[in-house]
Amino acid sequence: MTPQNRSGRRASTTVTGSAQRSRSASQLVAFVDESSRRLGASAHVGGFAARVRGASAGDAGSPTLGARRTALPVGPGVFAQPGERIYLMAAAICTAEEQERLRAALRGLLLPRQDRLHWRDESQARRRQITAGIAALSAALHCVVVVAAPVPDAKQERARRLCLETLHPALEAHGVSLIVQEQRTPQQNRRDLQMVDALRSANRLSAAVRVEFAQPIEEPLLWLPDTIAGAAGLAREGHPEHLARLSLAIQHHDVPMR
């Protein structure tokens, strides 16, 4: 698909059907996906712990991710009660030079006649296989997870905007210059771009950061944040084994609904 330049005063924000374009090898790119889930009766209300390489509660603002250790979510500890909904956005960060190797490894996790990895469609056995496969790539990846809670069913787009308010500046703090989000409807994509404009106007995101959209069927690297968001959601319900198996460098942020 031919990339389409977004009209308007900020030409640095673009919309494209494919994220696979030429980039400098050292450029940091973040691939972003989301998950919305209702917490079950076993959900952790007060917090959760998982084996991750990432920021502890004491270094939430640092873009440098440290050594492997048990980490708790950063911020004020905003959690939904069992039965309430949470909205998660996950980003997987890698360099442009690593992308083809990562795509090939992800395609290698597909079953015959399967065209993409999608967490919600996978069995528990497949989830274990997929997270183990991604764990083998962990040295090439850093991740950011943002969770909004509690989220009324009618306020999921509001939750998404609140997550983007935190996620995009956090990604820029990590050195990311290109953010590739899963493509939704044109109207929903426009709303996301309006959020990007609002962040720029508030001097919370620089014009150097571009935002693009891609289809998961075309861009395997979007399968990474889909898996991370799914595993992080289960961890919030008291089932951290998939997130622990991923063994990724993850920085967690919690966002209260308002």
MARVEXVO-748838 format. One record per atom (N, C-alpha, C): residue in one letter; x, y, z. Coordinates in steps of 0.05 Angstrom, whole numbers, padded with zeros to 5 digits, always signed. Layout:
MARVEXVO-748838
AXYZ
...
end
This chain:
MARVEXVO-748838
M+00017-00024+00000
M+00000+00000+00000
M+00018+00025+00000
T+00011+00045-00016
T+00027+00069-00017
T+00022+00086+00008
P+00044+00094+00022
P+00040+00111+00045
P+00025+00136+00038
Q+00008+00145+00057
Q-00007+00169+00053
Q+00002+00190+00073
N+00010+00213+00063
N+00018+00235+00081
N-00007+00247+00093
R-00006+00251+00120
R-00029+00263+00133
R-00030+00292+00127
S-00053+00302+00119
S-00056+00330+00114
S-00057+00345+00140
G-00050+00371+00139
G-00050+00387+00164
G-00023+00399+00169
R-00021+00413+00192
R+00002+00429+00197
R+00026+00412+00207
R+00022+00387+00215
R+00044+00371+00224
R+00049+00348+00205
A+00064+00353+00185
A+00069+00333+00164
A+00085+00310+00173
S+00098+00312+00197
S+00114+00291+00207
S+00098+00267+00216
T+00072+00270+00220
T+00055+00248+00227
T+00043+00236+00202
T+00047+00210+00197
T+00038+00198+00173
T+00021+00174+00178
V+00005+00166+00159
V-00011+00142+00161
V-00003+00124+00137
T+00002+00099+00143
T+00010+00081+00122
T-00001+00053+00128
G-00006+00038+00107
G-00016+00011+00111
G+00006-00009+00116
S+00030-00001+00112
S+00053-00019+00118
S+00075-00004+00132
A+00086-00016+00153
A+00108-00003+00167
A+00135-00010+00156
Q+00136-00027+00135
Q+00161-00036+00125
Q+00172-00018+00103
R+00185+00004+00112
R+00197+00023+00093
R+00226+00026+00102
S+00242+00038+00085
S+00270+00041+00091
S+00274+00060+00115
R+00291+00051+00134
R+00297+00067+00158
R+00327+00064+00164
S+00338+00083+00178
S+00366+00081+00186
S+00368+00058+00206
A+00391+00044+00204
A+00394+00020+00220
A+00393+00025+00250
S+00401+00049+00259
S+00402+00055+00287
S+00376+00066+00298
Q+00357+00072+00281
Q+00332+00084+00289
Q+00317+00065+00308
L+00307+00076+00330
L+00291+00060+00348
L+00261+00063+00340
V+00248+00040+00337
V+00221+00039+00328
V+00204+00024+00349
A+00180+00035+00355
A+00162+00022+00374
A+00138+00012+00360
F+00130-00013+00365
F+00106-00025+00353
F+00086-00028+00376
V+00061-00018+00371
V+00042-00014+00392
V+00016-00029+00386
D+00005-00042+00407
D-00021-00055+00405
D-00035-00052+00432
E-00060-00060+00433
E-00076-00056+00457
E-00092-00081+00464
S-00101-00082+00488
S-00119-00103+00498
S-00138-00091+00518
S-00163-00099+00516
S-00184-00091+00536
S-00195-00116+00547
R-00196-00118+00574
R-00205-00143+00586
R-00219-00137+00612
R-00238-00155+00619
R-00252-00153+00644
R-00239-00172+00664
L-00231-00162+00687
L-00217-00178+00706
L-00235-00199+00719
G-00224-00224+00722
G-00239-00245+00734
G-00237-00244+00764
A-00249-00264+00777
A-00250-00264+00806
A-00223-00267+00819
S-00203-00278+00804
S-00177-00283+00816
S-00158-00260+00813
A-00168-00237+00803
A-00151-00214+00796
A-00137-00204+00821
H-00112-00195+00818
H-00097-00182+00839
H-00107-00153+00841
V-00118-00145+00864
V-00128-00118+00867
V-00106-00100+00877
G-00088-00110+00893
G-00068-00093+00905
G-00042-00091+00889
G-00038-00107+00869
G-00013-00105+00854
G-00006-00133+00844
F+00016-00134+00828
F+00025-00160+00818
F+00056-00158+00815
A+00068-00181+00815
A+00097-00182+00810
A+00103-00202+00788
A+00122-00196+00771
A+00129-00215+00749
A+00158-00212+00744
R+00171-00233+00734
R+00199-00232+00727
R+00202-00216+00702
V+00213-00192+00704
V+00218-00176+00681
V+00245-00162+00684
R+00257-00154+00662
R+00279-00135+00664
R+00266-00108+00659
G+00267-00091+00679
G+00254-00065+00675
G+00257-00047+00698
A+00240-00026+00697
A+00241-00005+00716
A+00227-00013+00742
S+00239-00007+00765
S+00226-00012+00790
S+00210+00013+00797
A+00195+00011+00819
A+00178+00034+00827
A+00195+00059+00832
G+00221+00056+00837
G+00237+00079+00844
G+00249+00092+00819
D+00247+00081+00795
D+00259+00094+00772
D+00240+00095+00749
A+00215+00102+00755
A+00194+00103+00735
A+00200+00122+00712
G+00214+00144+00719
G+00218+00165+00698
G+00243+00160+00682
S+00259+00139+00689
S+00284+00135+00675
S+00280+00120+00649
P+00291+00129+00627
P+00289+00115+00602
P+00308+00091+00600
T+00326+00088+00619
T+00346+00067+00619
T+00335+00043+00634
L+00335+00020+00621
L+00324-00004+00633
L+00347-00020+00644
G+00344-00030+00669
G+00366-00042+00683
G+00366-00072+00682
A+00379-00084+00702
A+00383-00113+00703
A+00357-00127+00710
R+00357-00153+00705
R+00333-00170+00711
R+00328-00170+00741
R+00303-00165+00748
R+00294-00167+00776
R+00264-00168+00777
T+00253-00174+00800
T+00224-00174+00803
T+00215-00145+00805
A+00196-00136+00789
A+00188-00108+00788
A+00158-00106+00794
L+00151-00085+00808
L+00123-00078+00812
L+00115-00055+00793
P+00089-00052+00787
P+00081-00029+00770
P+00090-00003+00782
V+00098+00016+00766
V+00105+00042+00776
V+00080+00060+00779
G+00083+00083+00791
G+00061+00101+00794
G+00045+00095+00819
P+00021+00106+00820
P+00005+00105+00845
P-00008+00078+00850
G-00005+00059+00832
G-00017+00033+00836
G-00047+00033+00832
V-00055+00038+00807
V-00083+00040+00800
V-00092+00013+00789
F-00112+00001+00803
F-00121-00026+00795
F-00151-00027+00795
A-00162-00043+00778
A-00191-00048+00778
A-00198-00071+00797
Q-00222-00070+00807
Q-00232-00092+00823
Q-00240-00115+00805
P-00240-00139+00815
P-00250-00162+00799
P-00278-00156+00788
G-00281-00161+00762
G-00306-00156+00748
G-00305-00129+00733
E-00286-00112+00739
E-00283-00087+00725
E-00264-00090+00701
R-00265-00072+00682
R-00249-00073+00658
R-00224-00057+00661
I-00202-00067+00648
I-00178-00051+00646
I-00171-00049+00616
Y-00156-00028+00609
Y-00148-00024+00582
Y-00117-00022+00582
L-00104-00039+00566
L-00075-00040+00565
L-00065-00032+00538
M-00043-00017+00537
M-00028-00012+00513
M+00000-00020+00517
A+00011-00036+00499
A+00038-00046+00501
A+00054-00037+00477
A+00080-00032+00481
A+00098-00024+00459
A+00123-00041+00461
A+00132-00051+00439
A+00157-00066+00437
A+00176-00049+00421
I+00200-00043+00432
I+00219-00025+00420
I+00243-00041+00409
C+00250-00035+00384
C+00274-00048+00373
C+00287-00029+00353
T+00311-00036+00344
T+00324-00019+00324
T+00315-00028+00296
A+00318-00010+00277
A+00310-00017+00250
A+00326-00040+00239
E+00352-00042+00247
E+00369-00063+00236
E+00361-00091+00246
E+00346-00092+00268
E+00338-00118+00279
E+00312-00128+00268
Q+00297-00112+00253
Q+00270-00118+00247
Q+00266-00142+00229
E+00283-00146+00209
E+00279-00169+00191
E+00284-00195+00206
R+00304-00195+00223
R+00309-00219+00239
R+00286-00226+00258
L+00274-00205+00270
L+00252-00209+00288
L+00227-00218+00273
R+00222-00206+00249
R+00199-00215+00233
R+00202-00245+00226
A+00226-00252+00217
A+00230-00280+00209
A+00225-00299+00233
A+00234-00291+00257
A+00231-00308+00280
A+00201-00310+00288
L+00187-00288+00285
L+00158-00289+00292
L+00143-00306+00272
R+00149-00303+00246
R+00136-00320+00226
R+00141-00349+00231
G+00164-00355+00243
G+00171-00383+00249
G+00154-00395+00271
L+00139-00378+00286
L+00121-00388+00307
L+00093-00394+00296
L+00088-00388+00271
L+00061-00393+00260
L+00056-00423+00256
L+00032-00430+00259
L+00023-00457+00252
L+00017-00459+00222
P+00016-00482+00210
P+00008-00484+00182
P-00019-00471+00178
R-00021-00455+00157
R-00046-00441+00149
R-00053-00419+00168
Q-00036-00413+00187
Q-00041-00390+00205
Q-00028-00365+00193
D-00043-00343+00191
D-00031-00319+00178
D-00021-00298+00197
R-00026-00301+00223
R-00016-00282+00243
R-00018-00294+00271
L-00003-00284+00289
L-00007-00291+00318
L-00026-00271+00330
H-00045-00282+00345
H-00065-00265+00358
H-00071-00277+00385
W-00063-00264+00406
W-00064-00275+00433
W-00091-00287+00441
R-00112-00272+00435
R-00139-00281+00444
R-00148-00306+00430
D-00136-00312+00407
D-00144-00336+00392
D-00127-00361+00399
E-00106-00357+00415
E-00087-00379+00419
E-00095-00395+00444
S-00090-00421+00443
S-00094-00438+00466
S-00073-00433+00488
Q-00077-00444+00512
Q-00057-00440+00532
Q-00030-00453+00524
A-00032-00476+00511
A-00007-00489+00503
A+00008-00472+00482
R-00008-00461+00463
R+00005-00443+00443
R+00016-00418+00456
R+00002-00407+00475
R+00012-00383+00489
R+00039-00389+00502
R+00042-00413+00514
R+00067-00420+00526
R+00089-00422+00504
Q+00081-00434+00482
Q+00101-00436+00460
Q+00109-00409+00449
I+00090-00391+00445
I+00095-00365+00434
I+00112-00348+00453
T+00105-00348+00479
T+00120-00332+00498
T+00149-00342+00501
A+00152-00369+00499
A+00179-00380+00501
A+00195-00372+00476
G+00182-00372+00453
G+00195-00364+00428
G+00204-00334+00429
I+00186-00317+00439
I+00193-00289+00441
I+00214-00284+00462
A+00215-00300+00483
A+00235-00297+00504
A+00263-00300+00492
A+00266-00317+00471
A+00292-00321+00459
A+00301-00296+00444
L+00282-00277+00439
L+00289-00252+00425
L+00293-00229+00445
S+00290-00234+00471
S+00287-00213+00490
S+00311-00193+00491
A+00335-00203+00484
A+00358-00185+00484
A+00355-00162+00464
A+00338-00166+00444
A+00334-00145+00423
A+00311-00126+00430
L+00297-00130+00452
L+00272-00116+00457
L+00272-00102+00484
H+00261-00078+00484
H+00252-00065+00509
H+00222-00059+00505
C+00208-00057+00527
C+00179-00055+00525
C+00168-00035+00545
V+00145-00023+00538
V+00130-00005+00556
V+00102-00015+00556
V+00090-00017+00580
V+00062-00025+00583
V+00048-00004+00600
V+00026+00006+00589
V+00009+00026+00603
V-00019+00014+00608
V-00029+00017+00632
V-00055+00005+00639
V-00072+00027+00651
A-00096+00030+00639
A-00117+00048+00650
A-00138+00031+00664
A-00147+00041+00688
A-00166+00025+00703
A-00179+00043+00724
P-00203+00037+00733
P-00222+00018+00720
P-00236+00032+00697
V-00244+00017+00677
V-00254+00028+00652
V-00283+00020+00647
P-00303+00038+00648
P-00330+00031+00641
P-00331+00022+00611
D-00349+00005+00605
D-00350-00006+00578
D-00352+00016+00557
A-00367+00037+00563
A-00372+00059+00544
A-00348+00079+00542
K-00327+00075+00559
K-00305+00094+00560
K-00279+00082+00550
Q-00280+00062+00533
Q-00255+00049+00525
Q-00238+00068+00507
E-00250+00084+00490
E-00235+00103+00474
E-00222+00124+00492
R-00236+00132+00513
R-00225+00151+00532
R-00201+00138+00546
A-00203+00113+00553
A-00180+00099+00566
A-00157+00098+00547
R-00162+00094+00521
R-00141+00093+00501
R-00126+00119+00500
R-00141+00141+00500
R-00128+00168+00498
R-00111+00173+00523
L-00121+00165+00546
L-00105+00168+00570
L-00079+00151+00569
C-00081+00127+00558
C-00057+00110+00555
C-00038+00123+00536
L-00048+00134+00513
L-00030+00147+00494
L-00016+00171+00506
E-00030+00186+00523
E-00018+00209+00536
E+00008+00201+00551
T+00008+00177+00562
T+00031+00168+00577
T+00050+00153+00559
L+00040+00136+00541
L+00057+00119+00525
L+00075+00133+00506
H+00064+00152+00490
H+00081+00164+00470
H+00104+00181+00482
P+00099+00197+00502
P+00122+00211+00514
P+00142+00191+00526
A+00133+00170+00538
A+00151+00150+00549
A+00168+00137+00527
L+00156+00132+00504
L+00171+00121+00482
L+00192+00140+00472
E+00185+00166+00470
E+00205+00185+00462
E+00228+00187+00482
A+00222+00184+00508
A+00243+00184+00528
A+00262+00160+00525
H+00252+00139+00513
H+00269+00116+00507
H+00286+00120+00481
G+00282+00142+00467
G+00296+00147+00442
G+00282+00139+00417
V+00256+00132+00419
V+00240+00123+00396
V+00234+00147+00379
S+00238+00144+00352
S+00231+00165+00334
S+00208+00157+00315
L+00200+00132+00315
L+00178+00123+00299
L+00161+00104+00315
I+00135+00110+00316
I+00115+00093+00331
I+00096+00081+00310
V+00094+00055+00309
V+00076+00041+00291
V+00054+00028+00307
Q+00030+00038+00303
Q+00006+00028+00317
Q-00010+00010+00298
E-00025-00008+00311
E-00043-00025+00295
E-00064-00007+00282
Q-00069-00011+00256
Q-00089+00004+00242
Q-00117-00004+00250
R-00134+00016+00256
R-00162+00010+00263
R-00179+00024+00241
T-00202+00034+00247
T-00218+00048+00227
T-00206+00075+00221
P-00212+00087+00198
P-00201+00114+00192
P-00209+00134+00214
Q-00233+00133+00224
Q-00242+00152+00244
Q-00226+00148+00270
Q-00221+00123+00278
Q-00205+00118+00302
Q-00176+00126+00298
N-00165+00121+00275
N-00138+00130+00269
N-00136+00161+00271
R-00156+00175+00261
R-00155+00204+00263
R-00156+00213+00292
R-00172+00200+00308
R-00173+00207+00337
R-00145+00203+00350
D-00132+00182+00343
D-00105+00177+00354
D-00086+00200+00345
L-00088+00208+00320
L-00070+00229+00310
L-00077+00256+00323
Q-00103+00260+00329
Q-00110+00284+00343
Q-00098+00284+00371
M-00096+00261+00383
M-00083+00259+00409
M-00053+00265+00407
V-00040+00256+00385
V-00012+00262+00380
V-00009+00293+00377
D-00027+00306+00362
D-00025+00335+00359
D-00028+00349+00386
A-00046+00339+00402
A-00050+00351+00429
A-00025+00349+00446
L-00012+00326+00444
L+00013+00323+00459
L+00035+00342+00448
R+00036+00346+00422
R+00055+00364+00411
R+00049+00393+00420
S+00024+00400+00420
S+00016+00427+00428
S+00023+00433+00457
A+00022+00412+00473
A+00028+00414+00501
A+00058+00411+00507
N+00074+00409+00486
N+00103+00404+00488
N+00110+00379+00503
R+00093+00359+00500
R+00099+00333+00513
R+00109+00312+00493
L+00109+00319+00467
L+00119+00302+00446
L+00130+00319+00424
S+00154+00313+00415
S+00167+00330+00395
S+00158+00322+00367
A+00163+00341+00349
A+00156+00336+00321
A+00174+00315+00308
A+00196+00308+00322
A+00215+00288+00311
A+00203+00259+00312
V+00182+00255+00328
V+00170+00229+00331
V+00147+00226+00310
R+00149+00207+00293
R+00128+00201+00273
R+00110+00179+00283
V+00085+00180+00275
V+00066+00159+00281
V+00055+00147+00255
E+00055+00121+00252
E+00045+00107+00229
E+00026+00085+00238
F+00011+00075+00219
F-00008+00053+00225
F-00002+00030+00205
A-00005+00005+00215
A-00001-00018+00198
A-00020-00040+00206
Q-00025-00058+00188
Q-00042-00081+00193
Q-00025-00104+00203
P-00035-00118+00225
P-00020-00141+00235
P-00015-00163+00215
I-00033-00166+00196
I-00030-00186+00175
I-00006-00180+00158
E+00002-00154+00156
E+00024-00146+00139
E+00050-00141+00155
E+00047-00135+00181
E+00070-00128+00197
E+00072-00146+00222
P+00088-00167+00220
P+00090-00186+00242
P+00100-00174+00268
L+00114-00152+00267
L+00124-00140+00292
L+00102-00129+00309
L+00078-00126+00298
L+00055-00119+00315
L+00045-00143+00332
W+00054-00167+00325
W+00047-00190+00342
W+00061-00189+00369
L+00083-00175+00370
L+00098-00172+00395
L+00082-00157+00417
P+00073-00133+00411
P+00057-00119+00432
P+00030-00132+00438
D+00019-00146+00418
D-00006-00161+00422
D-00001-00182+00444
T+00021-00197+00441
T+00028-00218+00461
T+00034-00205+00488
I+00050-00184+00488
I+00057-00171+00513
I+00032-00161+00528
A+00014-00148+00513
A-00010-00137+00526
A-00027-00160+00537
G-00029-00182+00522
G-00045-00205+00531
G-00033-00217+00556
A-00007-00220+00556
A+00006-00232+00580
A+00005-00213+00604
A+00008-00187+00599
A+00006-00168+00621
A-00023-00167+00633
G-00043-00170+00615
G-00070-00171+00625
G-00075-00195+00643
L-00065-00218+00635
L-00068-00242+00652
L-00053-00239+00678
A-00030-00225+00678
A-00015-00221+00703
A-00031-00204+00722
R-00047-00185+00712
R-00064-00169+00729
R-00086-00186+00742
E-00092-00209+00730
E-00112-00227+00741
E-00100-00248+00760
G-00074-00245+00765
G-00061-00264+00783
G-00049-00288+00769
H-00045-00286+00743
H-00032-00307+00727
H-00008-00296+00712
P+00014-00292+00727
P+00037-00279+00715
P+00056-00297+00699
E+00049-00323+00697
E+00069-00341+00686
E+00076-00335+00657
H+00057-00325+00640
H+00064-00319+00613
H+00082-00294+00612
L+00076-00274+00628
L+00092-00250+00628
L+00120-00257+00639
A+00122-00274+00659
A+00148-00282+00669
A+00164-00298+00648
R+00150-00314+00633
R+00164-00330+00612
R+00175-00312+00590
L+00162-00290+00585
L+00172-00272+00564
L+00199-00260+00572
S+00204-00256+00598
S+00230-00247+00608
S+00240-00222+00593
L+00222-00202+00589
L+00229-00178+00574
L+00235-00155+00593
A+00249-00135+00582
A+00253-00110+00596
A+00228-00094+00593
I+00212-00092+00615
I+00186-00079+00614
I+00185-00056+00634
Q+00176-00033+00625
Q+00171-00011+00643
Q+00140-00008+00645
H+00129-00009+00669
H+00101-00008+00673
H+00092+00019+00682
H+00069+00028+00672
H+00056+00053+00680
H+00027+00047+00685
D+00016+00058+00706
D-00013+00055+00712
D-00026+00083+00711
V-00049+00084+00697
V-00062+00110+00692
V-00090+00109+00704
P-00098+00126+00723
P-00125+00127+00733
P-00144+00138+00713
M-00168+00127+00710
M-00189+00139+00694
M-00198+00165+00706
R-00204+00184+00689
R-00213+00210+00699
R-00232+00222+00678
end
